[in-house]
């Protein structure tokens, strides 16, 4: 009788452990899918703010209730044209950044900074954003070098429900200058904190 009770108790503990692990995994996957998602920085486009291999946390639920603001760092699906540096409106006017994305989105994720929103007017001079006629103070960027594509002085207007994205490493970033603004529905969420490496833990 004692042996049977012990076997039953062991079996019950194992089932309980399996259930706890399953619930924990379910909660972790749910949090990642709907609330907060970790993201690894894959390139140098956001240097010096974010470096290759650094990891950030992305708020996924916030984008469902609020709109991105200029200055936010966001993770998003770029237009399909981002894979080939193709502008959706064909060849932009001379000296103009791309004013329209391709119709389809790419399956990859990008991380950039929002530099203009719906209805804003934007031009770029020496890698610096000219927003609605005013040069922005951007102490966080890595300046362009003379041989890099950083001059887009012809102003464009951002369409409704679209956002213009640029990397902080202005001379080394593949961004909206070349493939256009990003529809809001393609934005995954705002990066709000870094958690790796330990020496760079903090809020963005």
C-alpha positions in Angstrom: 0.0 0.0 0.0 2.8 2.4 0.9 4.5 1.8 -2.4 1.4 2.6 -4.3 0.9 5.9 -2.5 4.5 6.8 -3.1 4.2 6.0 -6.8 1.0 8.0 -7.0 2.5 11.0 -5.3 5.5 11.0 -7.6 3.3 10.8 -10.6 1.1 13.7 -9.3 4.2 15.8 -8.7 5.5 15.1 -12.3 2.1 16.1 -13.8 2.1 19.3 -11.7 5.7 20.1 -12.8 4.7 19.6 -16.5 1.7 21.9 -16.0 3.7 24.6 -14.3 6.3 24.5 -17.1 3.6 24.6 -19.8 1.9 27.6 -18.1 5.2 29.4 -17.7 6.0 28.9 -21.4 2.6 29.9 -22.4 2.8 33.2 -20.4 6.3 33.9 -21.8 5.1 33.4 -25.4 2.0 35.4 -24.7 4.0 38.3 -23.3 6.4 38.2 -26.3 3.6 38.0 -28.8 1.3 40.7 -27.4 3.2 42.9 -24.8 7.0 43.0 -24.9 9.3 41.5 -27.4 13.1 41.4 -27.3 15.0 42.5 -30.4 18.7 42.2 -31.3 20.4 45.1 -33.2 21.6 43.6 -36.5 23.5 46.4 -38.1 25.4 49.7 -37.5 22.5 51.9 -38.8 21.6 53.1 -35.2 25.2 53.8 -34.0 26.0 55.5 -31.7 22.6 55.1 -29.9 22.5 51.3 -30.4 25.4 49.1 -31.4 25.5 45.7 -33.2 24.5 42.9 -30.9 22.9 45.1 -28.4 19.4 44.0 -27.3 16.4 46.1 -26.7 12.8 45.6 -25.4 10.0 46.6 -27.7 6.6 47.6 -26.4 4.1 45.9 -28.7 0.8 46.8 -27.0 1.4 50.6 -26.9 1.2 51.0 -30.6 -2.4 49.8 -30.5 -3.5 52.7 -28.4 -1.1 55.6 -29.3 0.6 56.9 -32.4 4.4 57.1 -32.8 6.0 60.5 -32.1 9.0 62.1 -33.7 12.1 60.9 -31.8 10.7 57.4 -31.0 12.9 54.4 -31.9 10.6 51.8 -33.4 10.8 48.3 -34.8 8.7 47.8 -38.0 8.3 45.9 -41.3 9.8 48.1 -44.1 8.2 48.2 -47.6 9.3 45.4 -50.0 11.3 48.1 -51.8 13.7 48.2 -48.8 15.3 45.0 -50.0 16.3 46.6 -53.3 16.3 50.3 -52.4 13.3 50.8 -54.6 11.0 53.9 -54.2 7.3 53.2 -54.7 6.8 56.3 -56.8 9.6 55.4 -59.2 12.5 57.7 -59.5 12.1 60.6 -57.0 12.5 64.2 -58.1 16.1 65.4 -58.2 17.5 65.9 -54.7 14.3 64.5 -53.1 14.0 61.6 -50.6 11.6 58.9 -51.6 8.0 60.1 -51.0 6.1 56.8 -51.4 6.8 53.2 -50.4 6.1 50.1 -52.5 2.7 48.6 -51.9 3.8 45.4 -50.2 5.7 45.0 -47.0 8.9 43.0 -46.4 8.9 40.1 -44.0 12.1 41.4 -42.3 12.2 43.7 -39.2 14.0 47.0 -39.1 14.8 49.4 -36.2 15.0 53.1 -36.9 14.1 56.5 -35.4 10.9 58.3 -36.4 11.9 61.7 -37.8 8.6 62.8 -39.4 5.0 61.9 -39.1 1.8 62.3 -41.2 1.4 65.7 -42.8 5.0 66.8 -42.0 7.3 68.2 -44.6 10.8 66.9 -44.6 14.1 67.5 -46.4 17.6 66.3 -45.4 20.8 68.5 -45.5 24.1 67.0 -44.7 22.3 64.1 -43.0 20.3 66.5 -40.7 16.5 66.5 -40.8 14.8 69.7 -41.9 11.3 69.3 -40.4 8.6 71.7 -41.5 11.3 74.2 -42.5 13.3 73.9 -39.3 16.6 72.2 -38.9 16.4 69.7 -36.0 18.8 69.5 -33.1 20.1 65.9 -33.3 22.9 65.5 -30.9 22.4 61.7 -31.0 23.4 61.1 -34.6 26.7 60.1 -36.2 27.4 62.8 -38.9 27.8 62.0 -42.5 31.1 61.9 -44.4 31.6 63.9 -47.6 31.2 60.9 -49.9 28.0 59.5 -48.4 24.4 60.0 -49.7 23.2 62.6 -47.2 21.9 65.5 -49.3 18.1 65.5 -50.1 17.3 69.2 -50.1 14.0 68.9 -52.1 11.2 68.8 -49.6 8.5 66.1 -49.6 5.2 65.8 -47.6 4.6 62.6 -45.5 1.3 60.9 -46.5 -1.5 60.3 -43.9 -0.9 57.4 -41.6 2.8 57.1 -42.6 6.1 57.8 -40.8 9.5 58.7 -42.1 12.3 56.6 -40.6 16.0 57.2 -40.4 18.9 55.6 -38.7 21.1 57.6 -36.3 24.2 56.6 -38.3 23.1 58.9 -41.1 25.8 57.9 -43.6 25.4 54.1 -43.1 21.7 53.6 -42.8 19.3 52.1 -45.4 16.1 54.0 -44.5 13.1 56.0 -45.7 15.3 58.3 -47.7 15.7 55.5 -50.3 12.4 53.5 -50.0 9.9 55.8 -48.5 7.7 56.4 -45.5 6.3 53.4 -43.5 2.6 52.8 -43.1 1.6 52.9 -39.4 0.0 49.5 -39.6 3.5 48.0 -40.4 5.0 49.4 -37.1 5.5 46.6 -34.5 6.3 48.7 -31.5 8.5 51.2 -29.8 11.9 50.2 -28.4 11.9 51.6 -24.8 14.9 50.0 -23.0 18.1 48.1 -23.5 18.9 45.0 -21.5 22.2 43.7 -23.0 25.1 44.1 -22.6 25.0 44.8 -18.9 27.1 47.9 -19.2 24.4 49.5 -21.5 21.3 48.6 -19.6 18.9 51.6 -19.5 15.9 53.4 -21.0 15.9 54.8 -24.5 
